[in-house]
């Protein structure tokens, strides 16, 4: 039973990961060409800086 549960969790994780990858690729292909291309790492860094600034107040 636990092997079946582990397989189900692994399958769901792979399915969600595939959905996220396809979503990223579609977002890159069909993005608005007038907006500059921004890598996700900059979004993470900006969010981290904003959270640190909010935490200090």
Beta strands, then each sheet from edge to edge (+ up, - down):
end
